[in-house]
Amino acid sequence: MPENSSKRIWIVASLVALIVLAVGAWFWGRPAYHRYKAERTYKQARAFIEKGDLNNATLSLRQTLSLNPANADAVRTMAELMTRAQSPGAVAWWRRVVELDPAFSNKVMLAAVALRFEKPPFPIASETLEQIKAAGETNVAYHLVCARRAIRLNRIPEAQAHLQTATRLEPTNYLHQLNLAVLRLQDRDASVAEAAQRELTALTSHPKFGENALRSLSADAARRRQFAEAQRYSEQLLALPQANFDDLIHHLTILHESKSAELPAWIGRIQDRASTNAPQVATVAIWLKTSNRPREAL
């Protein structure tokens, strides 16, 4: 009898131990399996991104985040994909990035993306920039986002101040100088506008920024109805390999506004160039229609 009792106790104890092991394996093994699966789906997402398959990349990322919503790498990658896709949902994803990692660079990115999709007065962008104002005083990226916000709010002096600071922080970055000069072209103070024009003229020979300087100078001259000057800058731009189809349309507009005798020949040239490109055909047709040339548009 004692022997049978001992056996029963041993069997029961063994069953209890097995149950405890099984429950423990379920509780502790399940999270480990989830981590493994989340890592695997995230690697799949990165592989899809490298192949340019953004749809499947997004699906894989959603699987990753359903298993581990706090996966900072997956959240950031999703935010980057939404930004590339120009989706307003990118703002929410960048807010989530900041929640997981409130680094300065992440907050600057949140402000920049929010500025792209929000309407004035840009509440998320403005609040975020205010939060990092002290730390951003010596940061170029911060001042560039602030300048963009000021431009969209039509606060041109404020935008100029931020670009001046960016130029001071990175004196060898000609892009800041270019953007500042473009803003100053329309300054009410004639001396400031003339100085900006000289700065842009000096940049026209720059291998990287020359095309943008010429575009700005030509557009500014056309705005002032100085069509000979606008045409000269436009011709210099069209001689560059970087010139695009929009530059040709701008040139047509200058010739049309100045009633140039060269306009018919240029229309023929641009029609020939656009003849095998449907979007360009549409662009030329719209330009001809708005320029009161309906027969040629047809």
N, C-alpha and C positions, 0 to 999 in steps of 0.2 A: 504493500500500500504506500509506504513512504517513497518507494522507488517510482511508482506510477505518478505520484504527486510531484516529484522532482522533475519527471519528464514533462508533465503538463506545464509546470512553471517555466521550464527551459524553452518549450515550444512557444508559449505566450510571450516570453521575453524576446525571443528571436523575431516573432511577428511584429512586436512593438518596435524593435530596432529597425526592422526592414521598412516599416511604415515611416518611422522618423527619418530614415535615410532617403526614402522616396520623396517625402515632403520637403526635406532639406534640398534635395537635388532640384526639385521643381522651383523652390523659392530662389535658390542661389544660382541655379543653372540657367533659368529663364532670362534674367538680366544679361548674363554673359552671352547667351545666344543672340539676344537683341543687339548687343554691342557688335558682335561679329557680323550680323546681318546688316546693321547700319553702316559699318565700315565697308562691307562688300558693295552695297548699293551706291555708296558715295564714290568709291573707286570706279564703278560703272558710269556714274554721272560724269566724272572727269574724263573718262575715255570717250564718251559721246561728245563732250565739248571739244576735245582735240580733233575729232572727226568732223566737227561742224554740225552735228545732229542735235540741235538745241531742244527739239521737242522731246526726244527720248531722254535727254539730259535732265529736263525739267521733271519728267515722270520719275526718274530715278532719285532725284533730290527730294521729291515729295514722299517717296517711300522711306528715304533716310530719315526725314524729319518726322514722319509718323511714328517711327521707332524711337527716335531720340530728338525731341523738339529743341533741346539745348545744345545740339551739335553746332558749335560756332562756325566751323569751316563750311558746313552745308548751308547755314543761314547766310553767310557772306556770299557764297557762290550763287545762291538763289537771288540775292539782292543784285549781284553783278549781272546775272542773266536778265532779270527784269529791267535793269537799266539799259542794257544793250537792246532789248526789245522795245524800248521806249514805252514801257507800260507804267501807268500811274501807280500800280501796285508796288513799284520799286520803293516808294516812300515808306510804306509800312514795313517792308523787309529791312531797309536801312535803319529804321527805328528799332527793329528787333536786334540788329547787329550792335547798335549802341547799348541796348539793354544788357547784352551778353558781354560786351567789351567796350566800356565807355572811354576808349582812347581818344585823344584829340583828333587824330587823323580820321577816325570813323565819324566823329561829330561834324567835321568839315565836309565830309562826303555826304552825310545826311542833309546838311544845309544846301549843298550844291544840287542834289537830286530834287529836294523839295522845291527849290527855286525854279526848277525846270517844269514842274507839273502843277504847282500851286498858282492860285490867282492872287493878285495884289489884295492886301498888303503882305502876302506870303507869311502866314502865322508860324508855321513850323520852322521855316528857314530863319525867320527873324528871331524867334525864341532861342533856337540853337546857337546862332551867331552871338547873341547876347550872353549866353552861358559861357562861351569860350573867349569872350572879348579880351580879358586880361592876358590869357595865355597866347592869344593870337596876335598880339602887337608886333611880335618879331617873326611871324610866320607868313610866308608869301601866299600860300594857298588860301589862308583865311582872308587876306586883303583882296585877292582876286574874286572870291565869292562875294565879299562885301561890295566890291565895285560893280559886279554884275547886278546885284540887288539894287544898288543905288541908280544904275542906269534904267532899270525897268520901272523904278519909281520916279523917274525923271529928276533925280537929284544929281545933276551933272557935277557940281562942285565937290560933292561928297565922293562921287566916283573918281574924280581926278585926284583927290587927296589919297584915296586908297591905292591908286595906280602909282602915284608918286612914291608912296612908301614901298610898294613892291619893287619899283625901280631902284630905290636906295638900297634895299636889301639884296637885290640881285642886279648890280650895275652892268653886268655883261650880258644880260638877257634882253636882246633887242625886241622881243615880243612885247614886253611891258612898255618899252619906249614907243613902239608902234601904236599900241592901243591908246596910250596917253595922248600921243600926237593926234590921233584920229578924233578923240573927244575934243581936243583943243581947237580943231579946225573950225568948229562952229561957235567958238567963244565970241561973245559980244565985243570983247576988247580986240580991236583990229591987230594990235601988236602981238597979242597972244596967238591969234589965228595965223598971222604971218610967220611967227617963230615955229609953229607946228608944221606949216607948209614947208619950211626950210628943212626941218628934221625929217619929214617924210621924203622929201626930194633926195636927201643924203642917203636914205635907206633904199632908194629905187635900184641901186646897183648891188644890193645885198643878195647873195645867191639863194637864201632861204626866204627872206621877207620882202624881197623886191616886188613880187607880184601883188602882194597885199597893199604895199605902199602905193603902187601905181593905181590899183583899183580905187583906193580911198581918194587919191588926188584927182582922178578923173571924175568920180562921183561928186566930189566937192565942187569942182569947176563947173560941172553941169548944173548943180544946184544953184550956183551963182550966175548961171546962164552965160558963162564964159566958154562958149562951145569950141572955139579954136583951141583953147588950152585943154579942154576935156578930150577933144579928138586926138591931140598930140599924145597925151598920157595913155589913151586907149590904144593907139597904134603901137606904142612901146610895149604895152601889155600883151597885145595880140602877137607880137614878135617872139614872145617867150614860149617855150614848150609847155609851161604849166597853164597857159591860158585855156579856159574852158568854154563851153557853148554859151553859158550865161554872159560871158565877156563879149561874145559876138552880138548877142541881143542888145547888150548895153551900147555897143558901138552903133548898131542900127538906130537906137533911140536918139543918140547924139546927132547923127546925120539927119534924122527926121525932124528933130526939134530945131536944128539950124537951117533946115531947108536946103541941105547940101545937094549939089548936082551929082555927087558920088553915090547917092542913096540907091538908085535903080541897079547899078552894078553890084553893090554890096548885097542887095536883096537876092539877086541871081546867084551870087557866090554862096550865100547861106542856105538857099533852097537846094542847091546841088549837094552841099555837105549833109543836109538833113534828109535827103531823099530816101535813104535806106534805114532810117532810124525813126520808128513810130513816135516815141515821146518827143523827139526834136521836131518832127513834122507838126505835131500838135502845138508845140511852143511857138513855132514860126507862124502857124495859122492864127493863133490867138493874137500874136503881136500885130500881124497884118490887119486883122479885124479891128483891133482897138486903135490902130493907126489910120483908120478910115480907108482901108484898101480891101474892100470885101471881095472883089473879083479875084485878086491875087490870093487872098485867103482861101477862097473856094478851090 
